[in-house]
Amino acid sequence: MSEKVLNEGNKQYSAEEYLRVERENMSHKEFVNGKIMPKPNSNRWHSLIATNMAIAVGSRLHGHKCDIYVNNMRVQLKNKSICYPDVVIVNGEPNFTDANYDVLLNPAIVVEVFSSLTNSSNKTEKLESYLALDSIKECLLVKQDEMRVEHYARQNAKQWIYRIYNERDDVVALESINCKVSLQEIYSQIKFRQAELSSKAVN
């Protein structure tokens, strides 16, 4: 199966076909409901936000059994969909699909960075897939061209608390790992006008 075939968005694939080609080509495409979809390009601001989040959380978790992965860890969701969250946090021992250790089964927290031009239906579909995974306790949607963090925190199997943070002094409490991160840390070095222009150029 060639790289060209992978770009045929309407063709249906099995999860096994997707993984074989993804591993061979070292590409970054996502597998959603049987379709192989390109992962949106990231830019300086997108990457900085993901890194800022990982550093802020990591600096507070010394002594805790948590793994933090940035940008390159695949996560398998329900119906065998596979995505690349921008930041993934595992609380405890990570579980993988096989001995390649490159498809994670039990994330506790996922972070997705998006822009104003992110396709809203794709964003909603991915969010619903995250919230349907039993291991996920919290999900953060972080906007790269505006100071805005949407925080979903699981209360039980069918109930989530939804909070919006949009002030520099706001603090996001990640209760599942007993960690607090401020928006000032998440958006450190981000210049929003430049981020907005860069977002338009990328998308």
QUIJOJO-V86674 format. One record per backbone hydrogen bond with DSSP energy under -1.0 kcal/mol. NH is the residue of the N-H (numbers start at 1). CO is the residue of the C=O. Records with the same first field share a line. If there is no record, write none. Layout:
# QUIJOJO-V86674
NH: CO / CO
This chain:
# QUIJOJO-V86674
6: 2
8: 5
9: 7
11: 8
13: 34
18: 14
19: 15
20: 16
21: 17
22: 18
23: 19
24: 20
25: 21
26: 22
30: 37
31: 82
32: 35
35: 32
37: 30
39: 28
47: 43
48: 44
49: 45
50: 46
51: 47
52: 48
53: 49
54: 50
55: 51
56: 52
57: 53
58: 54
59: 55
60: 57
61: 58
64: 61
66: 64
67: 90
69: 88
71: 86
72: 70
74: 102
75: 83
76: 104
77: 81
80: 77
81: 78
82: 31
83: 75
86: 111
87: 111
88: 69
89: 109
90: 67
92: 65
97: 103
101: 98
104: 74
105: 95
108: 89
109: 89
110: 138
111: 87
112: 140
114: 142
118: 115
123: 119
124: 120
125: 121
126: 122
127: 123
128: 124
129: 125
130: 126
131: 127
132: 128
133: 130
136: 133
137: 108
138: 108
139: 152
140: 110
141: 150
142: 112
143: 148
144: 114
148: 146
149: 165
150: 141
151: 163
152: 139
153: 161
154: 137
155: 159
156: 159
161: 153
163: 151
165: 149
170: 167
172: 181
174: 179
175: 173
177: 174
179: 174
181: 172
183: 170
184: 168
186: 182
187: 183
188: 185
190: 187
195: 191
196: 192
197: 193
198: 194
199: 195
200: 196
201: 197
202: 198
203: 199
